[in-house]
Amino acid sequence: MVWGGLTIAVWLVVLIVTVVLGSTLPNAPLPLKWWEVFFRTGSIIYGGGQVVLPMLYTDVVQQSCDVFGQNCSEANSWVTSEQFYAGLGVAQAMPGPLFNFSAYLGAIIAIRAGYTFVVGSLLAWFGLFGPGVLLIFGVMPFWGKFRRWSLYRRVSGSAGIHLRS
């Protein structure tokens, strides 16, 4: 159980440090900003890949619009709308989790910023997948005890939820 607690602590420390550094450092390095966006998104989502799409779109496609929401420009955007939707279309046609779309986004972001695509792909993919993996391994040591709690049994039974593990 100590390893589970440490794993959850590592996830929390990485999340806090990257969010704080990414948002407070003046002229923060672009790879740090990319990591922050994907790690933060991977940390707060719950559900499948479609849940993450609006969050990713908002973070990676920056649009400047006039007061009426028209005449939008993506001049300083990490990814254009066309690139986002083209990658999404390919990811939907391929087998595997939609989260693999993050590797594509990372590659496009890195290329547009003058970095090698490998840097962007790895940062985005590990940033989006990493939090879930850390939390799974962090919670697993506690799961057996948690399942035996009477409150858990009452809530899961009264809600009609049949959880198997």
C-alpha positions in Angstrom: 0.0 0.0 0.0 3.0 2.3 0.5 3.8 2.0 -3.2 0.3 2.9 -4.1 0.4 6.0 -2.0 3.7 7.0 -3.4 2.5 6.5 -7.0 -0.6 8.7 -6.3 1.7 11.3 -4.7 4.0 11.3 -7.7 1.0 11.9 -10.0 -0.2 14.8 -7.8 3.3 16.4 -7.6 3.8 16.1 -11.3 0.4 17.6 -12.0 0.8 20.5 -9.6 4.4 21.3 -10.7 3.7 21.2 -14.4 0.5 23.3 -14.1 2.2 25.9 -11.9 5.4 26.1 -14.0 3.5 26.1 -17.3 1.2 28.9 -16.3 3.6 31.1 -14.2 7.0 30.9 -15.9 7.4 33.9 -18.3 8.5 32.5 -21.6 8.1 28.9 -20.5 9.6 26.4 -22.9 7.1 25.1 -25.5 7.7 21.4 -24.6 6.8 22.2 -21.0 3.6 23.9 -22.2 2.7 20.9 -24.3 3.4 18.5 -21.5 1.3 20.6 -19.1 -1.7 20.6 -21.5 -1.7 16.8 -22.1 -0.8 15.8 -18.5 -3.5 18.1 -17.1 -6.1 16.8 -19.6 -5.1 13.2 -18.9 -5.5 13.8 -15.2 -8.9 15.3 -15.2 -10.8 13.3 -17.8 -13.1 10.4 -17.0 -14.5 8.3 -19.8 -13.4 7.4 -23.3 -11.5 9.3 -25.9 -14.5 11.4 -27.1 -14.6 13.1 -23.7 -11.1 14.5 -24.2 -11.7 16.0 -27.6 -13.3 19.3 -26.7 -10.6 19.9 -24.0 -7.8 19.1 -26.5 -9.4 21.2 -29.2 -9.6 24.2 -26.8 -6.0 23.9 -25.7 -4.3 23.1 -29.0 -6.3 25.2 -31.5 -6.1 28.7 -30.2 -8.5 31.1 -32.0 -8.6 34.8 -31.8 -12.0 36.2 -32.6 -13.6 39.6 -32.7 -16.2 40.7 -30.1 -19.0 39.0 -32.0 -17.2 35.6 -32.3 -16.6 36.1 -36.0 -13.5 36.8 -38.1 -11.5 34.2 -36.2 -7.8 33.7 -36.8 -5.6 30.7 -35.9 -2.3 32.5 -36.7 -0.6 31.6 -33.4 -2.3 28.2 -32.9 -0.4 25.1 -32.1 -2.6 23.1 -34.5 -5.1 24.4 -37.1 -8.7 23.2 -37.1 -8.1 21.4 -40.4 -5.1 19.5 -38.9 -7.1 18.7 -35.8 -10.1 17.3 -37.7 -7.9 15.5 -40.3 -6.1 13.7 -37.5 -9.3 12.9 -35.7 -10.7 11.4 -38.9 -7.7 9.1 -39.3 -7.7 8.2 -35.6 -11.4 7.2 -35.8 -10.7 5.0 -38.8 -7.9 3.1 -37.1 -8.2 0.4 -34.4 -7.1 1.2 -30.9 -7.9 3.9 -28.4 -8.6 7.4 -29.5 -6.0 8.6 -27.1 -3.4 7.6 -29.7 -4.6 10.8 -31.4 -2.5 12.6 -28.9 0.7 11.3 -30.6 -0.5 12.8 -33.9 -1.3 16.1 -32.2 2.1 16.2 -30.5 3.9 15.5 -33.8 2.0 18.4 -35.6 2.6 20.7 -32.7 6.3 20.0 -32.6 6.8 20.3 -36.4 5.0 23.6 -36.4 7.2 24.9 -33.6 10.5 23.7 -35.3 11.1 20.6 -33.1 11.4 17.0 -34.3 8.1 15.2 -34.4 9.3 12.5 -32.0 9.6 15.1 -29.1 6.1 16.2 -29.5 4.6 12.7 -30.0 6.3 11.4 -26.9 5.4 14.4 -24.7 1.7 14.3 -25.8 1.3 10.5 -25.7 2.9 10.0 -22.3 1.3 13.2 -21.0 -2.2 12.0 -21.9 -1.7 8.3 -20.9 0.6 8.8 -18.0 -1.9 10.1 -15.4 -4.2 7.1 -16.0 -1.5 4.6 -15.6 -0.1 6.2 -12.5 -3.6 6.4 -10.9 -4.4 2.7 -11.8 -1.2 1.5 -10.2 -1.7 3.9 -7.3 -5.3 2.8 -6.5 -4.8 -1.0 -7.0 -3.2 -1.7 -3.6 -6.2 0.0 -1.9 -8.9 -1.6 -4.1 -9.3 -4.8 -2.1 -10.0 -2.9 1.1 -12.2 -0.4 -0.5 -14.5 -3.1 -2.0 -15.1 -4.4 1.5 -16.3 -1.1 3.0 -20.0 -1.3 3.9 -20.6 2.1 2.5 -19.3 1.0 -0.9 -21.4 -2.1 -0.8 -24.5 -0.1 0.1 -24.0 2.6 -2.6 -23.1 0.1 -5.3 -26.0 -2.1 -4.5 -28.6 0.6 -4.0 -27.7 2.3 -7.2 -28.1 -0.9 -9.1 -24.4 -1.0 -10.0 -22.9 -4.4 -10.2 -19.2 -3.9 -10.2 -17.0 -6.9 -10.8 -13.3 -7.1 -10.1 
